[in-house]
Amino acid sequence: HRVAGADVNVYLALAVILAGGLAGLDGAIEPPPEYPGMASGQPPGSARLPSSISLAADALETDKLLTDVLGEAFVDYWVHGRRWEWLMFNTAGGDAEATSVTEWELDRCFEFI
């Protein structure tokens, strides 16, 4: 796994890391080779990470392996919550073209802190 951002929900991150490990063990999935460099970007030849929260929700919704481990109810809840957040961002003050953090993002972040 890669190191998460400072805004990560640590419980969710740990659950997903453990779910990935369980899925790998249960399915006897061979892990990719260790990347010796700084993988904060993307190692050459790796799949691209979703570039938006809505694309991440789409990816999770179609990920049967992770859904089987985390549970359909949790995945459904998370996916719909992120879609709602994306809708609110785009209709209630967020700015996808902004080059700095928007007031909407600050307000939303401080709701969680």
PyMOL commands that set and color helices and strands:
alter all, ss='L'
color gray80, all
select helices_A, chain A and resi 10-26+53-61+64-70+72-91+103-112
alter helices_A, ss='H'
color red, helices_A
deselect
rebuild
show_as cartoon
